[in-house]
Amino acid sequence: MIKIIPKLVYSLNVKKGYEKIKRFDELTKNAPEVNKQLMLDLVKRNASTEYGKKYHFDQIETLETYKENVPFSTYDDYAPYIERMIEGAEGLITNDPIVHYALTSGSVDNPKRIPVSEDTVKNYREYATQYSFAIICRALEKNWKKWKKGRGLNLMEVKFETLPNGLFAGSISGRGVYSIKDLLFLMFTSPKEVVFPKEIMDSKYAHLRFALTDRSLSFICSAFMTAVSDLMKYLEINWELLVDDIEKGTINAEIKIPDDVKKQLLQQIKPDPKRAAELRAEFQKGFSDPIIPRIWPEFRFVHAIGSGGFSVYTDKMRNYLGDIPIYFSIYAASESIMAICNEMESQEFVLIPDSAFYEFIPMDREGESEETLTMDQLEIGKDYEIIITNTSGFYRYRIQDVVRVMGWYQKCPKIQFVYRLNQMVSIAGEKTTEECISWAVKEFAKEAGCELVDYSVYADTMISPGRYVLLMETAERLSKDKHDEYREIIGEKLSIANPSIGKKVKSGVLSHSEITFVQEETYALYRDLMIHRGISGNQLKPVRVIDTLIKENFFFALVDKE
Amino acid sequence: MNIEFKKENENTVVDMEGRLDTNTAPDFQKELEEYYNAQGFSLILDFEKLDFVSSAGLRVLLLIQKKSKALSGNMIIKNVKPEIQEVFNMTGFSEILTIE
């Protein structure tokens, strides 16, 4: 019975997903027009809002008048409206009912609260679950092993706070999970006490404790690959404890779970010596051969954002997965779901034409012109800043992302996220992106023969001229004696990744780049600390640029000086 | 790292000597488990002879701090050397831990 229920639920989702694929294929045939019409509909619907009146939405009938009337915006432009909305005011930036406020991971001290309409939630639900499951199902049947539609392990937790207007604030991925809350426990292994935690607990243990008992586990989904990789690392270290508990039907006393929650969880647990023996036998063979297919024979895929800056974690996951494929999910932000993978293992994302209206500023444009392009005007291989008008009341919003056009799906661009504008490092105008840093660091690891755990870049302007400092954590400590050699390698790789750095170092505009290694477990400690401070694990992104004093102090205090 | 336990009233005092780092943190955590898993525990970590705390050591301290919240327990760190205090200050741990 237990196997039939998830199969039915997923089959229904996949069926809806196939319909969504059909609809998406129709929309993308005509994507530029669909997208423009979405903008005109949004403007019309919201003409009577305060924002609409301020920018004369009622006079907007074309793209040109939209661009003339409505300026670019940032979060700060909406913050005063949002403050009032949280107190209960309506009709300020949108007439569509707001159902949630997405807390962004952007700032620890003052997270942004992004309004989310029912339409936006619907887009997330239909694309990130139904559409994506249908794509996965189709791909698995064609090129991999068929998905038997057993339960999955969902790592997206729901931690909400209640606002004065009675709505919830929390991560957008959490809201997505909340929107299928009634189906959740038919689809996933973790009980509600774990998915909706009221207090901080050892959630990695809790997720694994239930997932490991299910031999038919068929996938893991998470907002970001970081969480999946961390979970597997935890399993590698703590499998004995987990297996002992599975054998005895217990939860080890050292696991931090509030007493009342532990009591409820224990009611759902029975001793399972047979499964424990099976798991123990596999774990005792070690983790050098992919462990996931050995402990979960029906496991078919991982569903998580894992491209770009997350690729270090994706690479680690391959060791656990073997040939099992990854679905790279979506390109999205708290403000909107913007693009989706339409193939398994592809790291290119098709813009979703009915989710937001998109404008683009070419990154190679000289001067300060703010003239934008629409999707039909984009060129393959070029980078663009993406500007969105979403379905929750943000208009011509500079989300600060730069995307690269990789190709076309029908009349819709396929894109890749390249970097965030506010995460670009530029000491003397050389504009180094996350992508450059990522390439240079990976090439360094290859040449130095080390396994990379994580890395960040710091623009050191305390010395003159300024320089790049690459901070890295490696799995094994590297020899101090070779520091000069490593420094040369990273300098060379950075200069290849961004030739402007090389030229500027040669001409003395920049000092030679430096490399510094942090102590083991430094990045894991940073994530622990963020979670301790209340940041949801769903929202934790890798620290690629050390751009605040807090990060600077933290990472430089933990440099390996020995 | 050497660890010695002694009882002072209701408190368990842990004298620590040497380095709390990647090599020693797992054993340190194991040895302290029975104390920080007890409801209402009261631990005093005496750092007088402790020379170094690494990221791995900080992770264990953070874990015990979390436990103290969950189990209405208490962890006090005392006699911290200036170089370790500097690490606590820079990493934000001085705001999280109770240091005397």
Interface residues (C-beta under 8 A of the other chain):
Chain A: E199 I200 M201 A253 E254 K256 I257 P258 V518 Q519 E520 E521 T522 A524 L525 D528 L529 H532 I550 N553 F554 F556 A557 L558
Chain B: D21 T22 E33 N37 S54 S55 A56 L58 R59 L62 L63 Q65 K66 K67 K69 A70 E86 V87 M90 T91 G92 I96
